[in-house]
């Protein structure tokens, strides 16, 4: 997969001019995937104007960029405000392919120092993965990268490449350049970072778009403080070697995330028996029908993880599950007293 990352200096409020700027990059650089920064369609600091600039998934700008993607047989990733309903707008990353459109809504909105995102945007709460002919791609936006659970979820869902589009000013440069290789290593994924460049309302964006290997090696970096493009070939076959050498995905423990969830909520969200049901479910994997020995909490824990599964509950002090599909049996200790 050949990836092109571009430090773009968008004209605030001028979507047509910014699309033309993206198109010029696509025409001048040979790649499979072209990536542009956060809010690159409209400019980052739009304030109240963001509501008139926002479009839905069927908007003219996305249609125009999809036509460009078709003409050039490529994938285009860029940032823009997406209107879900009238007056409800997300700071979004859009991945346009010739036959599909993928959208990610920024989970963590920056609202400190010079940032005012919560005044204008609604927070996203999903971490989708998008399939391409090259591999699976996860998208995140700027401040999201400082929350490792976001990229971990994407990696566990099957992401091979995670793309972070950004509008990072100079005050944040060192933070990003320290955390990006860590996200690549801890998730054994390729990590691409694409930043804006230029100045908007006193904020100076530093550019420096860059890409890291699954081992945290810097593969390429664009110039600081100027419009620039880099093209980098990445070989997804190297993921296997990285994941054998440093098996972080294999060794991830879901129970730790349950505990973290409870701590963040300020309470013990799941009982011990619910956790045991979830532990059984993780060991089972996929199933359509299960005979569960235990109580309602154990059955609930299994349902939480496996979703649409038929459960026959048999009240018992022992905890076990028999998968009716193939006769597999998973057994744990007795119920919590």
Number of C-alpha atoms within 10 A of each C-alpha: 14 14 20 26 30 30 30 29 25 26 18 18 18 13 18 15 15 20 19 12 16 23 17 11 18 22 11 9 14 15 20 19 22 27 30 30 33 31 25 30 29 25 25 29 19 18 12 10 13 24 19 12 17 23 20 15 16 9 12 12 18 21 14 13 23 23 15 22 22 15 10 16 15 18 23 24 25 24 27 27 30 25 23 14 9 10 13 14 22 26 28 26 29 23 25 25 22 17 8 12 18 16 20 24 27 25 22 22 23 15 12 9 6 10 12 14 19 15 11 20 23 19 17 15 11 12 20 18 22 18 16 11 6 14 13 17 21 25 29 26 27 23 20 20 21 15 12 14 12 18 27 21 17 23 23 13 14 18 25 24 28 24 23 26 31 31 26 24 20 16 11 13 14 9 11 16 13 10 13 21 22 18 24 24 21 20 28 30 30 28 27 26 28 32 30 31 30 19 16 17 8 8 18 17 26 24 32 28 30 26 30 24 24 27 23 19 15 14 15 17 22 21 17 17 18 17 17 19 24 19 22 16 13 16 12 16 9 15 18 13 13 18 19 12 11 17 15 16 16 10 8 13 10 12 13 10 12 16 16 13 15 14 12 11 10 9 10 14 15 16 12 16 22 22 21 27 27 26 19 24 23 14 10 18 9 14 17 13 16 23 18 27 21 22 19 16 19 27 27 19 23 26 18 15 17 18 14 11 15 14 18 14 16 17 12 13 14 17 24 21 28 18 18 15 11 10 10 12 16 15 13 13 10 14 17 12 6
